[in-house]
Amino acid sequence: MNKGEIRAHFLALINRTDCSNTLADTFINQAIARIERTLRIPPMEKTNTYNITGSTSFLTVPNDFLEITDFYYDSTNLSRVPLAKLIEMSQSGAVGKPEVFAREGEVMKIYPYPTSGTVTMNYYASFPDMTQDSDENDLALIGSDLIAYGALSYASDYFLDERGQLFEGKFVQFMAEVQEQANDAETSGTVQAMQPVALYIES
């Protein structure tokens, strides 16, 4: 479903004459924001690459950043440490291959400071905004009912609707289904190979 279709579905379910399209869009946006705080599925995975050309102490986090999964320099994984620890470590100002990182606001601080090479960030990203009624992102494609019932849950709080518990229950159910489907897809079709303890070669 695209944005317009999700709104129409929401309005049909809420079935109120005092819920405008603008208010419906507010509930839909609130639902999407709530979903993004919890849901972690492959369509949300993205990669950002930073090419280092001079001494660098930090890298800017992408605008759609939600949560980091991997952070590495060339082929070496960086270890996450508390910001206070990184600040303490960086007092010497060492330059070279980075080993640790910490987030500070909208940047990822790294240490030691690299002067060349490539830093790669794998992360979970927010879904692209749906601004036009014809827009459809991955969440709308695979979880339109999840968005609709999340919006209905917010609407029930706003209107003091007695169906709030029902709407919230459906939202939680759909959220679990979408996450479980993604988890299953990560492991389906794989074959675990047993390695022999010893190799026997027939002569």
N, C-alpha and C positions, 0 to 999 in steps of 0.2 A: 504493500500500500504506500502511496505517496502521502505527503503531509495533508493535502486536502481531503483525501479519503479517510485518513486516521481521524481528522477532526469531525468529519461527517459521522463516522462510526461512534465516536465519543458522544456527540450530541444526541444521536439516536438512543444510546444507552442511558445517558443522564436524563433525557426526556424532560427538559425544563425550558420554559419560554423565556426565562430571565438569564440564560447563559448565552452571552454574545460570542461571536467568533474570536474576538480579541481576548476575552476571558478564557475561552477554550484553549487558545494558543498558549496562554500563560500556564494553565494546568499541564498541557502537553510538554512544555519546556521544563517545568519543574520535575515531571516524571522522568524525562530523559536525563536530567542532571542527577537525579537520585539513582537511576540505573547505572550511570557511568561511575558512581562512587563504589559500586559493588561488583558489577559484571566484568569478567575477564575472559574474553573469547578471541580466537584467532583473527577475526576481522578488525580487532582493535590493535593488533600488533603492527608496529612500524619501526623503521630503522633510520637513524640520522647519522650522517658521517661528517666528521670535522677534519679538514686537511690543515695540519699545523705547518706554518711557514716561519714562525718566529717564537721566541720565548712566550709561553702561554700558561697562565695560572688558573684560568677558568673558561668554561664554555657555556654559552647561553642555552637554556632549556627551550625546546620547541613550544610554540603557542598551544598546541593541542596535547601537551604532556599530561599524563595522569600518574603513571607509576613506572619506574625503571625495572627492567628485567636483567639486562646485561650491560656492562660498560667495560670496554677494553681498548687497549692501545696496541696497534698492530695485531699481534696474536696473543697478547698477554692480558688476562682478566685483571681489572682493578678491584681492590678490596674497599668496601665501604667502611668508613670510620666516622665517629662523632665529629661534628664540625670543630668543637673545641680541641679535639686531639689533632686534627689536621692543621689548625692554626698554630698549635704548639710545635708540630713537626716542621712547619714551613718557616720557622724563624731563621733557620740557617740559609734559606734561599737557594737550595740546591737545584741545579739544572740537570736534566737527564730524563731517563725513561720513567714515566709516572707509574706509581704503584698503588696509590690510594686516592679516594675521592670522597667528597661530602657535598651535600646540597646546601646552598645559602640563598634563599629567596628564589629568584629566577635563573640562577646560574649553578653549574656544577663546578666546584673548585677541585683541582687536581694537584698532585704533588708526587715527586719532584716535577719541575716545570719542563715540559718538552719543548724542543726548538724545531722539530720536524716530525714527520710521520703522520699516522692517521688514527684518530680516536673514533670509535663506533659506539653508538648508544642504541640498544634495543629497548623499546618501551611500549607501554599501553597508551594509546591515544584516544582522545574523545572523538565521537562521531562527527562528521561534517555537519554544520548547521543546515537545517531545512528552512529556507527563507521564503521560497515560492511554493504555492500549492502543488506544483508538479514535481517538486524535489523529493527524492527518495534516497536515503542512505542505507547502509548495511543493516542497521538496527531496525529500521522501518521494514526492510525486506524480510528479515527473519523473525522479528518480534513485534509486529504491529499491535497484537493483542496485549503484549506486555506494556507498551507505551500507553495504549488506551486505558487499561485498568489502573496503571499508575496515575494517570490523569484523573480518572474517576475517584481514586482514593483522595487526592488533593481536593477535588471538587466537593466531595462529601464533607470534608472538614469545613470548607468555605460556606457551604449551604446548610450545614448541620443536618445532612441527609442521613436517615436511619439505615441506609444500605451501605454505609461506610465499611463495616466489618466484612461484608460480603465482597465488596470491591477490593479491599486490602488482601483478603484471603486469596482471591483470584490472582492478584498481582504477585504475591509471594510464590504461588504455585507456578505461574508462567516463568518467573525469574529462575526458579530451580530447574525447570524443564530446559530452558535455553542454555543454562550453564552446564547441566548434565549432558546435554547433546554435544556441546563443545568438548567436554572432557572425554566423552566416549569416542569422538572422532579423532582425538589425539592418539588413542591406543588401538583403534580398530584396524584390522587388516595386517597387524604385525605378527611375526612369527618369532618366538623365542627359541634360539638355537642352543642346544646343549653341547658344550664342549667336552670331548672325552678326556679322562684323566691321563690316559696314555695312548699313544698312537701305535697301532699294530700294522705292520707292513708284511704282506704275504710274499714269501720268496718263491 
